[in-house]
Amino acid sequence: MQGWVAKVGSYKVGPGLTVSGAVAAAGGPLFAADTSAVQVIRTGKEGEKISLPADLEKIRGGEQADILVRDGDVIEVLASAPKLVPYGI
């Protein structure tokens, strides 16, 4: 887990862990996080990097399916540019 979450770091992947569950386990998104621009970076069968977008707001609202996390996935919670301004003050 990296980016704008309370506790950045590595977490054990258990059965049924989803992106929203992993973000919650990391203490949730910080104020400056863009919860509509979460990325799951996964290594494909040929070693290529695959980026899977996840919108936590749409997942909560049932508009997007939550993504199951696999061992080796990196979840990146990006920052929201407009939210960074007050965060930096």
C-alpha positions in Angstrom: 0.0 0.0 0.0 1.4 3.3 -1.0 0.3 6.9 -1.4 -2.2 8.9 0.6 -3.3 6.4 3.3 -2.8 6.6 7.1 -0.4 3.6 7.3 1.7 3.0 4.2 3.4 -0.4 4.0 3.1 -4.0 3.2 0.1 -6.0 4.3 -0.7 -9.8 4.3 -3.2 -10.7 1.6 -5.9 -13.0 2.9 -8.7 -14.7 1.1 -11.4 -12.3 0.0 -9.3 -9.1 0.5 -10.5 -6.3 -1.7 -9.1 -2.9 -2.7 -11.6 -1.1 -0.4 -10.7 -3.5 2.4 -7.0 -3.0 1.9 -7.4 0.8 2.0 -9.4 0.4 5.2 -6.7 -1.9 6.7 -4.2 0.8 5.9 -6.1 3.3 8.1 -8.2 4.7 5.3 -7.5 7.5 2.8 -6.0 10.8 4.1 -7.7 14.1 3.4 -5.6 14.8 0.2 -6.4 11.4 -1.3 -8.3 11.2 -4.6 -10.5 8.2 -3.8 -11.7 8.1 -7.4 -8.2 7.5 -8.7 -6.9 4.4 -6.8 -4.7 2.1 -8.9 -4.0 -1.6 -8.4 -0.7 -2.4 -10.0 -0.4 -6.1 -10.8 2.2 -8.1 -12.5 0.8 -10.2 -15.4 1.7 -13.7 -16.5 4.4 -12.4 -18.9 5.9 -10.0 -16.3 4.2 -7.0 -17.6 2.7 -4.4 -15.3 -1.1 -4.1 -15.4 -2.9 -1.1 -13.9 -6.4 -1.6 -12.7 -8.4 1.6 -11.8 -10.6 1.6 -8.7 -13.0 4.3 -7.7 -13.7 3.9 -4.0 -16.8 6.2 -4.2 -18.3 4.1 -7.0 -17.4 0.9 -5.2 -19.2 2.1 -2.0 -22.2 3.1 -4.1 -22.4 -0.2 -5.8 -21.6 1.3 -9.2 -18.3 -0.5 -9.6 -17.3 -4.0 -8.5 -14.6 -4.1 -5.8 -11.3 -5.7 -7.0 -9.9 -8.8 -5.3 -6.3 -8.2 -4.2 -3.7 -10.8 -5.2 -0.4 -11.4 -3.5 2.2 -9.0 -5.0 -0.4 -6.3 -6.0 0.6 -2.7 -5.2 -2.3 -0.4 -4.3 -1.6 3.2 -4.9 -3.8 5.9 -3.6 -3.1 9.1 -5.5 -3.4 12.6 -4.4 -6.1 15.1 -5.5 -4.5 18.3 -6.8 -7.3 20.6 -5.4 -7.1 18.9 -2.0 -3.3 19.3 -1.9 -3.5 23.1 -1.6 -5.2 23.2 1.8 -3.2 20.2 2.9 0.0 22.1 2.3 -1.1 25.2 4.2 
